[in-house]
Amino acid sequence: MAAIDWTAEVLDQIETHWQERLRPRLEGLTDAEYFWEPVPGCWSVHRHGESTAPISWGSGEFTWDYGPDPEPTPVTTIAWRLGHLIESFASTNGVYFGGPRVDAETFDYPGTAASALARLDEMYADFTAGVRSLGDAGLAKPQGHRSPPAFAHAPVARVVLYMSVEAFHHGAEVCLLRDLYRKSPAPA
């Protein structure tokens, strides 16, 4: 029986989704779409000091709306979803692949669609290169002190697969918001 190249299998999952489904759907994203609020009260990305959310995280010119488990959970904009996805890749890169350490509170959120897509591409490329560098042995290693204690004994592969879930989940939401934006009536 042939050995399974787990690194290739794990990467194939996210790379196929990225190259064939998600990234082509993001081409041409405009700032109007990026910040579009399909309903009042959306969480988004705002200039520092302009958010009305309970918490506004970020270290740069733009911050990311957040808050303690509100009910109902606010609808989020494309800017919010992409900001979350970019920060998630960046955070994972910092913890596992030697990138700068960031989290939601210290991240510099992009303030335009073009800068968000450039940062998304950069963080995704760093992530896949980092996964590739692990090899099967690196994927099998326990997460250890790099993760919360509940996951210390889980393999690094679990984090990698979780990032695939994040890309699928938030990428699908972004694509749906783009579809809704294109079908919505023009603002008066």
C-alpha positions as CSV (number, residue, x, y, z in Angstrom):
1,M,0.0,0.0,0.0
2,A,1.3,3.4,-1.0
3,A,2.0,6.0,1.8
4,I,-0.4,9.0,1.8
5,D,1.2,12.4,1.4
6,W,-1.0,14.1,4.0
7,T,0.6,17.5,3.4
8,A,-0.5,17.3,-0.3
9,E,-4.0,16.1,0.7
10,V,-4.5,18.9,3.3
11,L,-3.2,21.6,0.9
12,D,-5.3,20.2,-2.1
13,Q,-8.5,20.8,-0.1
14,I,-7.8,24.5,0.5
15,E,-5.9,25.2,-2.7
16,T,-8.7,23.7,-4.9
17,H,-11.3,25.8,-3.1
18,W,-9.2,28.9,-3.3
19,Q,-8.2,28.6,-6.9
20,E,-11.4,27.3,-8.4
21,R,-14.2,28.7,-6.2
22,L,-13.3,31.5,-3.9
23,R,-10.5,33.7,-5.3
24,P,-12.1,34.1,-8.8
25,R,-15.3,35.2,-7.2
26,L,-13.5,38.1,-5.5
27,E,-12.1,39.6,-8.6
28,G,-13.3,43.2,-9.2
29,L,-14.5,43.7,-5.7
30,T,-15.3,47.4,-5.3
31,D,-15.2,49.6,-2.2
32,A,-19.0,50.0,-2.5
33,E,-19.4,46.3,-2.2
34,Y,-16.8,46.0,0.5
35,F,-18.6,48.4,2.8
36,W,-22.2,47.6,1.7
37,E,-24.6,47.1,4.6
38,P,-27.5,45.0,3.5
39,V,-29.4,45.8,6.7
40,P,-29.1,48.6,9.3
41,G,-26.7,48.0,12.2
42,C,-24.1,45.8,10.4
43,W,-20.7,45.2,11.9
44,S,-18.0,46.3,9.5
45,V,-14.6,47.9,9.3
46,H,-14.5,51.6,10.2
47,R,-12.0,54.4,10.4
48,H,-10.5,54.5,13.9
49,G,-13.0,56.2,16.3
50,E,-16.0,56.0,14.0
51,S,-17.5,52.6,15.0
52,T,-20.6,52.3,17.0
53,A,-20.0,48.6,18.0
54,P,-19.5,47.7,21.6
55,I,-15.8,46.9,20.8
56,S,-13.7,48.2,18.0
57,W,-10.4,46.2,17.6
58,G,-7.4,47.1,15.5
59,S,-4.2,49.0,15.6
60,G,-4.3,50.9,12.4
61,E,-6.4,53.6,10.6
62,F,-9.3,51.1,10.4
63,T,-10.8,49.0,13.1
64,W,-13.0,45.9,13.2
65,D,-16.4,45.8,15.0
66,Y,-16.9,43.3,17.7
67,G,-18.8,42.8,20.9
68,P,-19.8,40.3,23.6
69,D,-22.2,37.8,22.0
70,P,-25.1,40.1,21.1
71,E,-28.6,38.6,20.4
72,P,-29.3,38.6,17.6
73,T,-25.8,38.4,16.1
74,P,-25.3,41.4,13.8
75,V,-25.1,40.9,10.1
76,T,-21.6,41.6,8.9
77,T,-20.2,43.3,5.8
78,I,-17.8,41.9,3.2
79,A,-15.2,44.2,4.9
80,W,-15.9,42.5,8.3
81,R,-15.7,39.0,6.8
82,L,-12.5,39.6,4.8
83,G,-11.0,41.4,7.8
84,H,-11.7,38.3,10.0
85,L,-10.3,35.9,7.4
86,I,-7.2,37.9,6.8
87,E,-6.5,38.3,10.5
88,S,-7.1,34.6,11.0
89,F,-4.5,33.6,8.4
90,A,-2.1,36.3,9.8
91,S,-2.6,35.0,13.3
92,T,-2.0,31.4,12.3
93,N,1.0,32.5,10.3
94,G,2.4,34.2,13.4
95,V,1.9,31.3,15.7
96,Y,3.0,28.5,13.5
97,F,5.0,29.8,10.6
98,G,7.3,32.6,11.9
99,G,5.2,35.5,10.8
100,P,4.6,38.5,13.0
101,R,2.4,37.8,16.0
102,V,-1.0,39.5,15.7
103,D,-4.5,39.0,17.0
104,A,-7.9,40.8,16.5
105,E,-6.9,43.6,18.9
106,T,-3.5,44.4,17.3
107,F,-4.2,43.7,13.6
108,D,-4.1,46.5,11.1
109,Y,-7.4,46.0,9.2
110,P,-7.6,47.0,5.5
111,G,-9.7,50.0,4.6
112,T,-10.3,49.4,0.9
113,A,-11.3,46.4,-1.2
114,A,-8.1,46.5,-3.1
115,S,-5.9,46.5,0.0
116,A,-8.0,43.7,1.5
117,L,-7.6,41.5,-1.5
118,A,-3.9,42.2,-1.6
119,R,-3.5,41.3,2.1
120,L,-5.7,38.2,1.7
121,D,-3.5,37.0,-1.1
122,E,-0.4,37.6,0.9
123,M,-1.6,35.9,4.1
124,Y,-3.0,33.0,2.1
125,A,0.3,32.5,0.3
126,D,2.2,32.7,3.6
127,F,-0.2,30.2,5.1
128,T,0.1,27.6,2.3
129,A,3.9,28.0,2.1
130,G,4.0,27.4,5.9
131,V,1.8,24.3,5.7
132,R,4.0,23.0,2.8
133,S,7.1,23.5,5.0
134,L,5.7,21.4,7.8
135,G,5.6,18.1,5.9
136,D,3.7,15.1,7.3
137,A,5.8,15.0,10.5
138,G,5.1,18.7,11.2
139,L,1.3,18.2,10.7
140,A,1.3,15.3,13.1
141,K,3.2,17.2,15.9
142,P,1.1,18.3,18.9
143,Q,0.2,22.0,19.0
144,G,1.7,22.3,22.5
145,H,1.9,25.7,24.2
146,R,1.1,27.6,21.0
147,S,-2.6,26.9,21.4
148,P,-5.1,27.0,24.2
149,P,-4.6,24.1,26.7
150,A,-7.6,22.2,25.4
151,F,-5.8,21.8,22.0
152,A,-2.2,21.3,23.3
153,H,-2.3,17.6,22.4
154,A,-4.1,18.0,19.1
155,P,-2.0,17.8,16.0
156,V,-1.0,20.9,14.1
157,A,-3.1,19.4,11.2
158,R,-6.2,20.3,13.2
159,V,-5.3,24.1,13.0
160,V,-4.6,23.8,9.3
161,L,-7.9,22.1,8.6
162,Y,-9.7,24.6,10.8
163,M,-8.3,27.4,8.6
164,S,-9.7,25.6,5.6
165,V,-13.1,25.6,7.3
166,E,-12.7,29.4,8.0
167,A,-11.9,30.0,4.3
168,F,-14.9,27.9,3.1
169,H,-17.3,29.4,5.6
170,H,-16.4,33.1,5.4
171,G,-15.6,32.9,1.7
172,A,-19.1,31.6,1.0
173,E,-20.6,34.4,3.1
174,V,-18.6,37.0,1.1
175,C,-19.7,35.5,-2.2
176,L,-23.3,35.5,-1.1
177,L,-23.0,39.1,0.0
178,R,-21.6,40.0,-3.4
179,D,-24.5,38.2,-5.1
180,L,-27.0,40.1,-2.9
181,Y,-25.3,43.4,-3.6
182,R,-25.5,42.8,-7.4
183,K,-29.2,42.0,-7.2
184,S,-30.2,44.7,-4.7
185,P,-31.9,47.9,-5.9
186,A,-29.7,50.8,-6.5
187,P,-29.5,53.2,-3.6
188,A,-31.8,56.2,-3.9
